[in-house]
Amino acid sequence: MKLVTVVGNRPQFIKAAAVSMPLREGNEELLVDTGQHYDDELSTIFVEELGIPRPEFELGIAGGSNSEQTAQIITALAPLLADQRPDAVLVYGDTNSTLAGALTAAQAKIPVIHIEAGMRSFDRTMPEELNRVLTDHCSDLLLCPCETAMTNLQLEGLAARAEMVGDVMVDVALQMRPRAAANTSVLELAGVEPGGYILATAHRAANVDDPQRLAELVELLLAVEGPVVLPLHPRTLARLEAAGLLGRLEAGGVKLLGPLGYIDFTALLLSARAVLTDSGGVQKEAFIAGVQCVTLRDTTEWTETVECGWNTLVGLDRDAALTALANPPSSARPAPYGDGHAAALVVEAVARFAA
């Protein structure tokens, strides 16, 4: 079977690290990097660290609004798919690259395989939610990370196309954990000790594009007791500089770092007291690592992490965030996303689909 796989951001590179190599043992796969990832150098780091095959095609598309970026990716992908004529197109997650890959393939009557299908936050103000729903409804094989996703698809009339495989990010987390745990250099760079800091990430437009909400985010980070380590997404860095708030974070003692590769970020995650984030992927990575998460959003697609007490949704409510950080979760932590063998189930499902 010949597949074109479309990736474009950090979580998709991580997922491809689990799937691409076993998939290529019995199939021809061509990896397309749309360029949506915010840092070309960091994309290269993910390839080198995680053993992802180097993309056969790089579209070089970045920036613009969600609609503009999606349109540009579609425009670039259409002739590529016409030339390559794959048997299927595989997409991951919920980004503009995901939707663009699915729409382009569906319009060309090429079957679409969606990994991480069925996730829902039920918040249509999130661009990612629109991307998830639309991608699922134009896909032919829906590979789900958890039972909640299967239920969501059943309620939307898509159960016949859905299969439960687990979450391929668990595969990568378990494989890479020993390397990350042995990595102390990034903690030394940040000047922190294991268990003695909060790891924070923020990049969602809803939190960083509005100057008032960005100011609320800054005040929340400054109110946290103890060191806060903040690897800065370039989008967030630009917004902080434009709003004149970067210096306030620096003066307040927040430890600012540049974008990090998977190993460095996971090393910080594993040794953190807790995580503050607005990222869907980081919520799940924290849960897998057994680290408390406080999410700077009002909704989440990873509802299991909240239901079992390891994740608390606080929006940008400073007091709610501080209260959540003061109340660590219980020791009970189920495994709703599988046991680290999701990639093998993905390959098996693709083989059945091709038969």
N, C-alpha and C positions, 0 to 999 in steps of 0.2 A: 504494500500500500504506500502511495506517495502522499505525504502530508506537508502542508505549509503551516508552521506555527508562528503566531504573531505575538511578540512581546514588546514592552515599551517602558516598564518602570521597575523599581526595586523588587516588589513582591513577585512580579512575573519572572524576573531572572531567577529568583529563589525557587519558584515552582518548577521552572525549566530545569534547574539543577537536579531535581528528583526524577523528572520524567524523560528528558531527551535521550540520555544514554541508553536506558533499557528499551525505549521506543525504537531506537535506531538499530537494535540487534535484529529486528525482523522486518523493519520498514525503512523507507527512504524519507527522511525528514529534512526540510529546509527551514532554517530559523530566520525570521524577519524581525529586525529591530527597528521599530518605527522612529526612534529618536525621541520619544516622549519623555524618557528619563532625563532628569534635570542636569546630569553631569556625565559627559562622555568618558572622562577619566575613571569615574566611579563605576560606570558600566563595564569598563575593562577590568577593574578590580574584581567585580562579581564573576566575570568569566574566568579569571585566573584563580580566584579563591575557591570557587565552588565546582570547578571542572565542567562548566557549561560549554558546549560546542560553540566556537566563535560563529556569530551570525553569518549566514551566507549572503544576506542582503541587509543593507542599512539605508533607511529612507531619509534620515536626517531631518525629521520634522519635529519642531519643538516650539513652544510659545503659542500665543494667540488665545482666543476664547475657546471654550469647550466645543462650540459649534464649528469654529474655524479650524481647530486642530483635527476634529473628527473628519471634516470635509477634505482637508489636505491629505490625511492618511488614506481615505477612500480613493481619492484621485490618484495617489501613487500606487496603491495596492491593485487596482483594477487591471492595469496592463500587465503587472507582474503575474497575477493569477491567470490571466489569459495566455501568457507565454508559458508558464510552468504547468498548467493544467493538472493540478493535484486532484487526488481522489477525495480529499477532505481538507478542511482548514480547522486548526485547533487554536482555541483562544482561552485565556485564563482571566478569571476575576471580573473586574468591574470598571476598567478605565476607558478612556476614549479610544485607546488602541483596541481594546476588547470589542467594543461596539462596532468600530470601523471595520475590523477584520470580519466580524460576523455578518454585517450588512453587505459588505462587498462580496463575500462568498455566496450568501443567500441569493443576491441579485443575479449572480452568475450561475445559479443552480448547482453550486458545489456544496455538499453536506458540511455542516458545522458541528464541531465537537466543543462543548463548553465545560472546562474544568473549573470547579468551585461554583457550580450552578445551584440555584434555588435559595441563595442567601437573600434575606430581606430585612431592611430596617423599617420599612413602611413609612419612610420619610421622603416624599417625592421632591422636597426642596434640595436634596442631595443629588448632584450630578451622577454619582456612583449608583444610586438606586435606580435612576432611569436607565443607565447602562446595563445593569443586571437584568431588569425586567425585559427590556427590548432584546437583549442578547439571548435570554432563555427562550423567548417566544419565536425567534427565528433560527433556533438550533435544532439539530436532528438527534444528537446524543447529549444528554445532560448528566454529568458526573458530579455527584453531590458529596460534600465533605462531612455531613452529619444528618441525623434523622429529621431534625427541624427543617432542613432544606428539602428533604423528600416530601415532608408534609406540605410545605409551601407550594411545591410544584403540583402535588395532588389537588390542592385547593384551586389551582389555576388551570386545571385540566391537562396537565403535562406529564402525568405519572407514567404513561406508556413509553415515554422517551427517557425516563430517569433511571439511574442506577446509583446505589450507595457504594462509594469506594473509600471514603475517608479523606483526610486532608493531607496533601502531599507536602505541605510545609512542616508537618510533624516528622516526616521522613528526614528532611534536611536538618531540622533542629536536633534530632537524635544523633544523626551522623556527625554533625559538626560540633556538638557540645564539648567533647573532650579537647579539641583544638582551642575552642573559645575559652574554656575554663582555665587552660594553661597560659592564656595570653594576659600578662600583667602590664604590658607596656602602655596600653591605652589608659589604664587606671593611673599609672604614673604620670602620663601626659596631662590628665585631668586634675591630678593632685588630690586624689580621693582614696579612701580605704574601703575594702570590702564591707558591705552592710552599712556604710556610713553616709550614704547620699541617696538622693532621688534622681532618677533618670527621666528627662522630659523631652518630648518631641512635639512640634506643632507646625502644621503646614496647610491645613484646610482653609480654603478661601473664606469660608464663613467666619473663621476665627482671626485670620491675619490680614484680610483685605480691607476690612472696615476699621478705620483708625480708632474709633471708640472701643470696639471689641478687642482690638490689639492692645490698647492701653489696659483693659481689664485683664487680659492674659498676662501682661507684664506684672501688674500688681499682684496677681495670684501667685506667680512664680516667686516674687520677692517676699511674699508672706510665708512661704514654706520654711519650716524650721530645719536648719542644717544645710549642707551643700546641695545645690542643684546643678546637674550636668546637662547642658542643652546643646546637642549637635544641631547646627543650624542648617535647615533646608535653604537653598539659595533664594527661594520665593520669600521665606520668612525674613531672611537677612535683609533683602531689598526693602521690604515693608517696614522693618524696624528702623532702618537708616532713613527712609523717607519721612517717617513719623518722628524722628529725633528721639527714639526710645532705646536705641542700642546702648548708648552710654549709661542709661539708667540701669539696665541689666548688669553691665560691667561694674558699675559703681556699687551695685547691691550685692556683689559677690557671686552672681551666677556664673558658672564656669562654661564658657562658650567654646565649642569645638566646630570644625568644619564637618561636611558630610563624611560619614564613615562607611567602610565596607562591612560586609556581613559579619566577619569574625570579630572585628573591633567592636561593633555595635552589640553583638551577642555577649562579648566579654563584659561590657558595661552592664548589660541587662542582667546577667547571671549574678552579678555581685551587688546589684542595687537593692536598697531597702524597699523601694516601690517605684512604680512608673506612673508618670503623668503624660497623657498622650491624647491626640485627636485622630490618630491613625487606626484604621481597622486592622491592618496587619500587625501592628505592634501590640494591640490588645491581645490578639491571639498568641503572639510570640511570648508575651509575659505570662499568659495562662499556661502555655506548654512548659515554660521554665519554672513555674511555681513561684512567680513573683507577683505581689499585689499590684493591681492596676486601677488607676483612677482616670476615667475617661472624660475629656473636656468636650463632650457632646451630650445631647439630650436623648439620642437614640443610638442603637448599635445593631448591626446585622449578626454579631456574635453573641446572641442572647444567652447561650449556655454559660458563658463566663460570668454573667451577671446573676443568673439564677442560682449558681452554686456559691456565690459570695466572694469570688475572686476579682470582680470588676464592679466598680461603682460609677454610675453616670452622674456627672455634676454640672455639665455645661461649663460656663465660666464663673460659677458661683464660688467665690473664694472661701467662704465659711464652710460650705458643703464639702469642698475639696479638702480643707484642713481637718474636718471631722472624719472624713473617710480615711485619710492617712493615719489618723490616730486610732483607727479600729481595724487592726489586721484581720485577715480572713481566718476561718477555721482550717484545720489541717486536711480536712476531707477535700479531695480534688478528683473528680471523675475524669474519664477519658472519652469525651463525646466525639473527638475528631480522629479516632483510630489509634493504632499501635505502631505506626511507622512503616507500614507495608502498603500504603495507598498507591504508590507508583506502579507496583506490580499489578494491582487490580485495575488501574487505568489502562495499562498495556493489554491486559486480558479483555477488557471491555472494548477497546479499539479493534482487537483481532476479531471479536464476535461481530462487531458492527461491519467490518470489512467482508465477512464471510457471505 
